């Protein structure tokens, strides 16, 4: 492990050395510590060609792996296996096609990896968070491309869910839609996309929890 | 409408019946295990709940001959027949559907399953089948389709339900595109056990130490890992969905109280892990179901359950744990995207054994790259785990590329596939080029099954008796006899193409 950067009260960015393998943005790794004997899958947060790998991890209250990884210090050994998965942008689509990324919480990780890996990518990112401090590394995204929905804001404003934002937004039927986050959001978001005429073949999902 | 969910008896030239096994791959056995097709059972329940008349028509589990099955089906005069496809029985289904259409030309035949969902046009071209359902969520899509078809003779012209490829006329086929399948599992019904005649599946199943046993409505559809290259639960269009813990607990309670079930197995690709696994085990204990003489079983991965969770599950009377141990060498694990390391295996099995669970290893041999060293490492590791009591039972299969999984596609792309005859994909023989003569892989299978007869393995089982757990006594004296019969059958099936 190289570093552990705290991003909010319950979220941190774990940086590890990079294994000597080909990695594509959007892929995930299984991550754990040697003493636990178990691991969990996390999408890569960093760019595909960075010399390190970042993981965006939310500590689960009664979880085992995420709190343990949160206590790791630089120099500690962590296990990472992978990369796995195909939640990636096809090379042929990167330059010209329009992409819409929809995430809740730390589900933004693969989209951060896309954005950092492919400068000039045409994208719109919808990010659903509970609190404002979950807009992780907000400045890494183009201002006009990032839309956030805060469901439980700190001030008196009423909250809004990402699905409500999607319902009231005009969506491009020619774009490719990538969804990552919790199951309920993905289920609801797919219904909304279908209602808005987005074909199923243009929707890709990565569900981890 | 009258809807038949049908599984014809498929019997090969050796007199063996096709059966679906773990991960729903077809194998042929003389004395089959009858496994309840869970998603189709939910689909049957779902369309029955819409008010349609449903025939649960499993000719295998109902011990019918093909002729009797066909006669019974056509005399029932279904409006719709639903089949489930997989690579080695595709030709059979194409031919059977031709036979049925000659007798029942107006019946709509719907093909489901992983093979046809990957190649829908092929099935429509080679058979008179009307619709290919391109989704593993058969219950959800079939319900929508049946609702659309009901009372609508022109449904083919107006149907826009996603995930279907269907015939509009003799010359024209229409696709409604890919089905993106994240469906909330709480929205589909639990299986109606009476509708699917659950007792037909309650006894002849090697996963049950006590009978009657049954399969639970799966809590996870597809797989939460979903990245292993040989597995069907893999692909950019597939993702997992999960049923709520309390709903599954309600079903377990009902199965024990109303049906007197003594063993429940959940055949989800991978069962709950982490918080949900602990919540489920606690729920079993809080409802007192752990004291009702019913064992529980599941599929999991080596790196998914920690010691605390395993301990809790043991307290909740979990017993049978099925783990995919595809190989012992890192190269193979990496090429399969399997995602565990050998140290996970040792640790996980140690915990399971410590708390009295019975780990069952499912091993594969015959990967197109598998060298002698890799094969020997797998055999020796399995032997070691079995002798030390860290695994209690095993099953070995030949790695057969199926249903256009990434491994299948890789075999096609690299030219190692030795046949393009779908009938050859029945897992009875190696059908890929390998670095070793095929005989060596068959010998490895024999060696691994022979472990069950080895004095060291038997002595270890006797040692377990001194833990004074009922399940260990049952294992040695009841299950042992059954298991030996099955081992003989497996060895015959998997090595009958061997020269020896």
Interface residues (C-beta under 8 A of the other chain):
Chain A: X30 X32 X36 X37 X38 X39 X40 X41 X60 X62 X63 X64 X79 X81 X82 X84 X85 X86 X87 X183 X184 X186 X187 X190 X194 X199 X200 X201 X203 X204 X205 X206 X207 X208
Chain B: X162 X163 X177 X178 X179 X180 X182 X183 X184 X224 X225 X227 X235 X236 X239 X240 X241 X242 X274 X275 X278 X303 X304 X305 X306 X307 X308 X337 X339 X340 X341 X343 X344 X347 X348 X351
